[in-house]
Amino acid sequence: MKLSCLPVSFFSEIVRGTMSVNQWAAMGSSLRLDGIDLSVLFLETLDAVYLRNIRRGIEEEGIRVAVLNTYPDLTHPDEAARDREQAQLEAHIEAAGLLGAEMVRVTAGQDHPETDRSRGIAWAVEGLRGAAQKAEDVGVTPVYENHSKPGAWHYPDFSYPSDIFLEIADRLQGTCMKILFDTANPVSRGEKPLPILHRVIDRLGCVHAADTSSEQGLRPVLLGTGLVPFDDIFSFLKQSGYEGWISIEEASGLGKRGVEEAVRFVRNTWMYKYRRSHRWR
């Protein structure tokens, strides 16, 4: 298992510039993470020289970028808007390559009231297939998330319901697109996460370890204190032979302490499952 972290609790500080990306990298390195996650919101520009400097600073801290998180709205009812979102997504994929990121997180888009199910799925699949081709050209792995809603969006993710997410995921088979499975988002809709994970385990590229205190909407809490059944999820990942990235989506609002405790929780829970899986061999 390789461990990274998306520092949602620090988003406002990094975006405002009161915390630098280098400071985040230094924190991740001090916690012995294998990588850190970034958001495109952290980037001041997509200029190649700027991005290479960001990469150099991160790598000087002895760490790398695991995932660059993007927020494409590929389900917008206006064709021109979708074209702009697609172009921006492809620019962000190029940025991921310049940052040395292993993966780029992609989304389907917002659940616009004017977008019905069939057209939304078709538009999302078309856009994500284009993103997969661009990512393959750049040399990064695209990962499609069972996403909920970022603060910058007006509406929840079009594929927040698991049936829509799974239909889109199925239609992306045959591309290089992998899956980023978020542990909290299904729970926040009152859905069971394991049946969804079973459906995508063969294409799993990354896991967002996140927790929620509510089944009536996402209410982020410190990992291990909410409703997400981490024991069951980690047991299944172990039994399936998963050895990829787990990215802690740290959104508890507890700052550095929240990151430290979340890292400790994931490591302890994962190792406990490791010891149990080897006990009977």
C-alpha positions in Angstrom: 0.0 0.0 0.0 1.2 3.5 -0.9 -0.1 6.4 1.2 -0.9 9.9 0.1 -3.2 12.7 1.4 -5.4 15.3 -0.2 -5.3 18.2 2.4 -8.9 19.4 2.2 -8.6 21.0 5.6 -5.8 23.2 4.2 -7.5 24.1 0.9 -8.4 27.7 1.9 -4.9 28.4 3.3 -3.1 27.0 0.2 -5.5 28.8 -2.2 -5.0 32.1 -0.2 -1.3 31.7 -0.2 -0.9 31.6 3.6 0.4 28.0 3.3 2.6 27.1 0.3 2.6 23.9 -1.7 6.2 23.4 -0.5 5.0 23.6 3.1 2.4 21.0 2.4 5.1 18.8 0.8 7.3 19.2 3.8 4.5 18.1 6.1 3.8 15.1 4.0 7.4 14.2 4.0 7.7 14.5 7.8 4.7 12.1 8.1 6.6 9.6 5.8 3.9 9.7 3.2 4.7 8.1 -0.2 3.2 11.1 -2.0 1.0 14.1 -1.7 -2.1 15.1 -3.6 -2.7 18.5 -5.1 -5.7 20.3 -6.4 -5.7 22.4 -9.6 -7.0 25.2 -7.3 -3.5 25.3 -5.7 -1.9 26.3 -9.0 -1.4 30.0 -9.8 -0.9 29.3 -13.5 -0.4 26.4 -15.9 2.8 27.8 -17.2 5.4 25.1 -17.8 8.2 26.8 -16.0 6.1 27.5 -13.0 4.9 23.9 -12.8 8.4 22.5 -13.1 9.5 24.8 -10.3 6.6 23.5 -8.1 7.7 19.9 -8.9 11.3 20.7 -8.1 10.3 22.1 -4.7 8.2 19.1 -3.9 10.8 16.6 -4.9 13.4 18.5 -2.8 11.3 17.6 0.2 11.9 14.0 -0.7 8.3 13.3 -1.9 6.3 13.3 -5.1 2.8 14.1 -6.4 0.5 11.1 -6.3 -2.7 12.7 -7.7 -3.6 16.0 -9.2 -7.3 16.6 -8.6 -9.4 18.3 -11.3 -13.1 19.3 -11.5 -14.3 19.1 -15.1 -18.0 19.7 -15.6 -18.6 17.5 -18.6 -22.4 17.3 -18.1 -23.1 21.0 -18.7 -26.2 21.5 -20.8 -24.5 24.0 -23.0 -22.2 22.5 -25.7 -19.9 25.5 -25.8 -19.4 25.2 -22.0 -18.7 21.5 -22.3 -16.1 22.2 -25.0 -14.4 24.8 -22.7 -14.5 22.3 -19.8 -12.9 19.6 -22.0 -10.1 22.0 -23.2 -9.4 23.0 -19.6 -9.3 19.4 -18.5 -6.8 18.5 -21.1 -4.7 21.5 -20.0 -4.9 20.2 -16.4 -3.8 16.7 -17.6 -0.7 18.3 -19.2 -0.1 20.1 -15.9 -0.2 16.7 -14.1 2.5 15.5 -16.4 4.7 18.5 -15.8 4.2 18.1 -12.0 5.3 14.4 -12.2 1.9 13.2 -10.9 1.2 9.5 -11.2 -2.5 10.1 -11.6 -5.0 12.8 -12.5 -8.5 12.7 -10.8 -11.4 13.4 -13.1 -15.1 13.9 -12.5 -18.2 13.5 -14.6 -19.7 17.0 -14.0 -22.6 18.6 -12.1 -26.1 17.4 -11.9 -27.6 20.3 -13.8 -31.4 20.4 -13.7 -31.5 20.7 -17.5 -29.4 17.6 -18.0 -31.3 14.4 -18.1 -29.8 11.0 -17.3 -29.2 9.6 -20.8 -27.7 12.8 -22.2 -25.6 13.3 -19.1 -24.2 9.8 -19.2 -23.4 10.2 -22.9 -21.7 13.5 -22.5 -19.7 12.3 -19.5 -18.5 9.2 -21.3 -17.6 11.2 -24.4 -15.6 13.7 -22.3 -13.9 11.1 -20.1 -12.9 9.0 -23.1 -11.2 12.1 -24.5 -9.5 12.7 -21.2 -8.3 9.1 -21.1 -6.7 9.5 -24.6 -5.0 12.7 -23.5 -3.7 11.2 -20.3 -2.3 8.2 -22.2 -0.5 10.6 -24.5 0.9 12.6 -21.5 1.9 9.5 -19.6 -0.3 9.9 -16.5 -3.1 7.6 -15.3 -6.6 9.1 -15.2 -8.8 8.0 -12.3 -12.6 8.6 -12.4 -14.2 9.2 -8.9 -17.5 8.3 -7.4 -17.6 12.0 -6.5 -20.0 14.1 -4.3 -19.6 17.9 -4.6 -16.7 20.3 -4.4 -17.3 23.7 -2.8 -16.9 25.5 -6.1 -19.8 23.7 -7.8 -23.5 24.7 -7.6 -24.9 21.2 -7.8 -23.8 17.7 -6.7 -21.9 15.4 -9.0 -24.1 14.0 -11.8 -22.7 10.5 -10.9 -23.0 10.8 -7.2 -25.7 8.1 -7.3 -23.9 4.8 -7.6 -26.0 3.4 -10.4 -25.0 6.3 -12.7 -21.4 6.1 -11.6 -21.3 2.4 -12.4 -23.0 2.8 -15.7 -20.4 5.5 -16.7 -17.6 3.4 -15.4 -18.8 0.4 -17.4 -18.9 2.4 -20.6 -15.2 3.5 -20.0 -14.0 -0.1 -20.2 -11.4 -0.5 -22.9 -9.8 2.8 -22.2 -6.8 3.5 -19.8 -9.3 5.1 -17.3 -9.1 3.6 -13.8 -11.3 4.2 -10.8 -10.8 6.3 -7.8 -13.1 4.9 -5.1 -14.2 7.2 -2.4 -15.2 5.4 0.8 -17.4 8.1 2.2 -19.5 9.3 -0.7 -21.7 6.2 -1.0 -22.3 6.1 2.8 -23.3 9.8 2.6 -26.1 8.8 0.3 -27.2 5.9 2.5 -25.6 3.4 0.1 -23.4 0.4 1.0 -19.8 1.0 -0.3 -18.7 -2.6 -0.6 -21.0 -3.7 -3.4 -19.8 -0.7 -5.5 -16.2 -1.5 -4.7 -16.7 -5.1 -5.8 -17.9 -3.9 -9.2 -14.8 -1.8 -9.8 -12.0 -3.6 -8.0 -10.4 -4.9 -11.2 -9.9 -1.3 -12.4 -9.1 0.3 -9.1 -6.3 2.9 -9.3 -6.7 4.7 -6.0 -8.8 4.8 -2.9 -9.9 8.0 -1.2 -10.0 7.2 2.5 -12.7 9.6 3.7 -15.3 9.5 6.5 -18.8 11.0 7.1 -21.0 11.3 10.1 -24.2 11.4 8.1 -26.1 9.2 5.5 -28.1 12.3 4.4 -25.3 14.2 2.9 -21.5 14.3 3.2 -20.5 15.5 6.6 -16.7 15.0 6.8 -15.2 13.9 10.1 -11.9 12.5 11.3 -11.2 9.1 9.8 -12.4 6.3 11.9 -14.9 8.4 13.9 -17.8 8.3 11.4 -20.0 5.7 9.6 -17.6 4.3 7.0 -16.9 0.6 7.6 -13.1 0.8 7.1 -12.5 -2.7 8.6 -14.7 -4.3 5.9 -13.3 -2.1 3.1 -9.6 -2.7 4.0 -10.3 -6.5 4.5 -11.7 -6.7 1.0 -8.9 -4.7 -0.5 -6.4 -7.0 1.2 -8.2 -10.2 0.0 -8.2 -8.7 -3.5 -4.5 -8.2 -3.4 -4.8 -4.4 -3.7 -1.3 -2.8 -3.3 -2.0 0.6 -4.9 -2.5 4.1 -3.5 -4.7 5.1 -0.6 -5.2 8.8 -0.5 -6.5 10.2 2.8 -9.1 12.9 2.0 -8.5 14.8 5.2 -11.4 17.2 5.7 -12.0 17.1 9.4 -11.0 20.8 9.8 -8.5 19.8 12.6 -5.4 21.0 10.7 -2.2 19.2 11.1 -3.5 17.1 14.0 -6.3 15.8 11.8 -3.8 14.8 9.1 -1.5 13.1 11.7 -4.4 11.2 13.3 -5.8 10.1 9.9 -2.4 8.9 8.8 -2.0 6.9 12.0 -5.5 5.4 11.7 -5.0 4.2 8.1 -1.6 2.7 8.8 -2.8 0.9 12.0 -6.0 -0.4 10.4 -4.2 -1.5 7.2 -1.4 -3.3 9.1 -3.9 -5.0 11.4 -5.7 -6.4 8.4 -2.3 -7.4 7.0 -1.4 -9.3 10.1 -4.8 -11.1 10.2 -4.5 -12.0 6.5 -1.1 -13.7 7.1 -2.0 -15.4 10.4 -3.6 -18.4 8.8 -1.1 -18.9 6.0 
